[in-house]
């Protein structure tokens, strides 16, 4: 294990209480996506890069399948084939099997790798020094190496032309191309090329033809065999950043640009079919067409992955599915529901998003804030004019989610507060503002600074930098009340003496409203009468406030880096917490209000025990935390960080393990905890173990994990659950009308039904053997013959396994045929009981054996009581069944007892 890996392992216990869980909202970056077709799954997998890790998505639903292991450095290049994923991080290439299992590492490059290409059992890699290495994947050795002069031929793209054995085509930044034979190590041909950098090379559906994308915006279809350009197109959006062909029979080529546009070209007509502008808000860096499907996948640095389908009448595409996160770093987070399943997040991209802690498929974008939201919905975001500034603060409450808007958002340098609906997943119609800000010239530049929603969900209370606090109705958007201090009207007229509101909250019963001001005063008003109840001097300017309505405690972050805890009912300062060395960024109470979690610009997160007023947990982060929130269930802590698009979840370890809550010493040295999903784990032992496993080997669970456990058959319920009710089912499904007689044939046609049989009598027409009237017994079925001749345990097991493959009607027929009246015998009944005994003793196929035994006793119960040998066999089965069920019953009762105790006992 390397020193770096050891350090990361030791940092995993940096926090006593919290441990990293996972990252949300990260989808893709500037590294192009790659696709892999898995024959066993019959599905194409999509791999994207997110910093120092990678994600694998399924093309069926575009759902997240797996998250790759974290690398020491950011991934600089990505490639894949059917069996493996190749990632380049720094100077090292890693080979991954099944996207998560590290198979091999290739070390030998002196500079970071920027190009990779799988080539059979070899991997081509080009680093920043223009050095080409051909790696033997199985041996993990360099089989061929070649240095190019970067002044004359700097490799910028490469592709393997179809049917060109052992040959690779290289494109350069100088615009020229070279065809090399890797087996002989010689250049086959040099193409003059173009006077523009080659950005991408792609094999066309036709043999000998390669598509060449240039930095000038031109794309050429070049015939390698005759060194001739067949078709040339040009787009006016800058360089060609991505290129692909449809492979479902349509002669269509798709190109991407640095401005986020897509161009669709018809190769037969040599015309532009469609321009899809603003497909992404960043450059289209990844573009792949799914094999034999009218679908393309695109990725971009705007943190999005989109699936497009060709089903328009004009030959164009439409958006089918997409996955995305914030396009700019999030700046505020809050859990919305009481179960801790939804996180509301706002970012510098002026959008409001919801992230699910349960499944990535449930992530939603509530939209981007526009001044004219109706126009934005009608003509699109890009044509609707300028969007509103980013949301700097918001409040939400889930009580009235389905009746009206439940989110109120404050925008940077705006007096208007927008409303949003979590239930409808969209921006609301109301913009909360007071007419004074439009009528009074001295208040024209007033901005809203904070907002809260009352516990009933009916009102939003907004604080402004002018010192005003207004209450609005969330349903109608109408102004209802104003809370003022005595000096508010005078000071709000003078810009330099404004006493801005830094925080506003209301209690859980709508009795009081509290506001914190820049002059260090905490004012409490009566909610209904808007009269001042009390004022508390904080002796310093507050930054923001946070309330826990269940406990009646108010936490105030001060400008001097301290935290003050105030009791809402009395207005007394009950705790003063000191320790941070930077400006506080956010506060979060635990659900029981016993802990307060704080973050600051010194890259630290502290957990305070409020009853004792001490710090019980303290750890550092690689990036400063700008916002954090605690779930109402206490399971998760969510954080957002500077210059990071992700939202990171942390598990609360105190819910499932013993955690020390003693106060930290004054000289405690905190450790730096890696962000969830970015911790590097040592994989040397994993590589050694994986070398003994073949690529196509799959894990299979044993039939019986332990002898003491009961194992079910995993057959569907329809195969065994209704065996005892087949008679009732047949009676219910019996046709109500009698079958109609066939019409008589014309006289000149022979009626086969009326022909005499061989013995001179007419055939009755029934093909059912009447066993009761026939003096001959029915022959044994093949299954009954195997049961009759079974002697060894393996043979008895084979009989039960064959019965498992039959349907309910066939099983019923086989078991009934064991009766002596239908051709069976007492020996067959005894053999069946023996097979049931063996299966019960092994504790396998537990549920179906019970069903078979129940049907057997229902049909042959009277026969068992007549034969002494069968009674002895039945008693043995009863003993085995009683022993196995008593063990299960004891375990069930113990578990139910513990659950009942935990639910009802007062601890």
Protein Blocks (a to p, Z undefined) as FASTA:
>chain_A
ZZklmmmmmmmmmpfkbccfbdehiabdfbdcdddddfklopacddddehjaccdddfkl
opafbdcdddfbdcfbdcddfkbccddehjbccddehhlacfbdcdhifbdcfbdcdehj
accdddfkopacdddfklopafbdcdddfkloccfbdcddehiahiacdddfkopacddd
fknopafbdcebiabdcfbdcddfbghiacdddfkopacdddfklopafbdcddfebjaf
bdcddfehpacdddddfkopacdddfklopafbdcehkbacdcfbdcddehiacdcdddf
kopacddddfbfnopacdfbdcdddfbdcfbdcdfblnopaccdddfkopacdddfkbmk
lpccebjcdfblmlmmmnojklnopaddddfbdcddfklmmmmccbdcddehiabdcddd
fklopacfbdcddfklmmmmklmmgccfbdcddfkopaccdddfkopacdddfklopafb
dcddfklmmmmmpmklcccdfbdcddfkomaccdddfkopacdddfklopafbdcdehia
cfbdcddfknopacdddfkopacdddfklopafbdcehiacdcfbdcddfklmaccdddf
kopacdddfknopafbdcddfbdcfbdcddfklmaccdddehiabdcddddfklmpccdf
bdcdfklccdddddehiaccdfklmmmmmmmpcfkbccdddfblbfkbccdehiafklmm
mmmmmmmmmmmmpcfbdcdddddddfkbccfklpccfkopacehiabdcfklpmbdcddd
fklmmmmmpmbfklmmmmmmmmmmpcfklmmmmmmmmpmknopafklmmmmmmmmmmmmm
nopaklmmmmmmmmmmmmmmmmmmmpmklmmmmmmmmmmmmmmmmmmmmmmmmmmmmmmm
mmmpcZZ
